[in-house]
Amino acid sequence: MRRRLTSAIIVLAVAGCGADVPVTHTARTTPGPVAVRETPYPDLTCGDRHVTLAHVPSGLTHGPAFDRIKSLTRELHVRGRSWRGGGEQLLVGVVCGVRSAETFAGLVARAGLGAYEGRPALRWRTRGDMRNFMWLERPGVAVYVAATPGLAHEVQDVADGIALDG
């Protein structure tokens, strides 16, 4: 009973989020322009779950990898890649070890809680007005996408083009 009650509270919290955080998202039926072919990134893994990217905005080049997201309230295993260009930056990564929606909801202080394709999602901004977006893809794997203001309009397309195998 306690588990059902907690799940109901999260559903109610998602439904009550402000207009700034989308409550649901439905994937596009017609894909937008793809700047790169689907590319697997074997270093973006949680165990046997590998990330495949279908969209990285044009004009960006690979930047350094990262293994930390400063906004997280818990120390978790993070693996990420960055792309840079024209003073802008895009980050894509995985956060390993988040097992439940309840734990996920508390991972970032002052984040807006919403849903992405029916899964719990968080949105928040950090220094430099970086737009951060993360969703719980499945138990044990959260996907993280962040962008500077000039690339903020690309976050949705990048997120829509992410798939996990395994």
SULRAGI-V293839 format. One record per residue. N is the residue number from 1. RES is the residue in one letter. D_LAST is the distance of its C-alpha to the last C-alpha in Angstrom with 2 decimals. Layout:
BEGIN
((N	RES	D_LAST) (N	RES	D_LAST))
END
This chain:
BEGIN
((1	M	31.84) (2	R	31.16) (3	R	27.43) (4	R	28.45) (5	L	31.10) (6	T	28.85) (7	S	26.36) (8	A	29.42) (9	I	30.69) (10	I	27.53) (11	V	27.68) (12	L	31.36) (13	A	30.77) (14	V	28.33) (15	A	30.90) (16	G	33.66) (17	C	32.23) (18	G	34.54) (19	A	34.55) (20	D	33.05) (21	V	29.61) (22	P	28.18) (23	V	27.53) (24	T	25.17) (25	H	23.49) (26	T	22.85) (27	A	20.87) (28	R	23.29) (29	T	23.87) (30	T	25.15) (31	P	23.26) (32	G	25.43) (33	P	26.18) (34	V	23.37) (35	A	24.60) (36	V	21.87) (37	R	19.61) (38	E	15.90) (39	T	15.15) (40	P	12.03) (41	Y	13.07) (42	P	11.73) (43	D	14.03) (44	L	12.51) (45	T	9.92) (46	C	9.88) (47	G	9.02) (48	D	5.69) (49	R	4.87) (50	H	6.83) (51	V	9.49) (52	T	11.11) (53	L	14.75) (54	A	16.98) (55	H	20.11) (56	V	22.06) (57	P	25.77) (58	S	28.08) (59	G	30.43) (60	L	28.03) (61	T	27.32) (62	H	24.88) (63	G	26.19) (64	P	25.42) (65	A	22.19) (66	F	22.50) (67	D	21.46) (68	R	23.48) (69	I	24.09) (70	K	27.70) (71	S	27.68) (72	L	25.42) (73	T	27.60) (74	R	25.49) (75	E	24.35) (76	L	20.56) (77	H	18.27) (78	V	18.00) (79	R	16.73) (80	G	18.13) (81	R	19.70) (82	S	22.99) (83	W	24.95) (84	R	28.74) (85	G	31.60) (86	G	34.96) (87	G	34.99) (88	E	31.75) (89	Q	28.40) (90	L	24.82) (91	L	22.19) (92	V	18.43) (93	G	16.36) (94	V	14.07) (95	V	15.79) (96	C	14.27) (97	G	15.88) (98	V	17.06) (99	R	16.75) (100	S	19.11) (101	A	20.70) (102	E	23.97) (103	T	22.91) (104	F	21.26) (105	A	24.53) (106	G	26.54) (107	L	24.56) (108	V	26.92) (109	A	30.65) (110	R	32.25) (111	A	29.11) (112	G	29.27) (113	L	26.98) (114	G	25.71) (115	A	22.80) (116	Y	20.36) (117	E	19.05) (118	G	20.01) (119	R	18.33) (120	P	20.54) (121	A	21.39) (122	L	23.88) (123	R	26.24) (124	W	28.74) (125	R	30.93) (126	T	31.77) (127	R	34.52) (128	G	35.19) (129	D	34.08) (130	M	30.42) (131	R	28.39) (132	N	25.33) (133	F	22.66) (134	M	19.71) (135	W	17.71) (136	L	15.64) (137	E	12.36) (138	R	11.44) (139	P	13.05) (140	G	12.59) (141	V	11.53) (142	A	14.34) (143	V	14.63) (144	Y	18.08) (145	V	20.25) (146	A	23.92) (147	A	26.77) (148	T	30.48) (149	P	32.90) (150	G	33.23) (151	L	29.53) (152	A	29.15) (153	H	29.35) (154	E	26.20) (155	V	23.90) (156	Q	23.21) (157	D	22.38) (158	V	20.07) (159	A	18.26) (160	D	18.18) (161	G	16.61) (162	I	13.58) (163	A	10.11) (164	L	6.77) (165	D	3.77) (166	G	0.00))
END
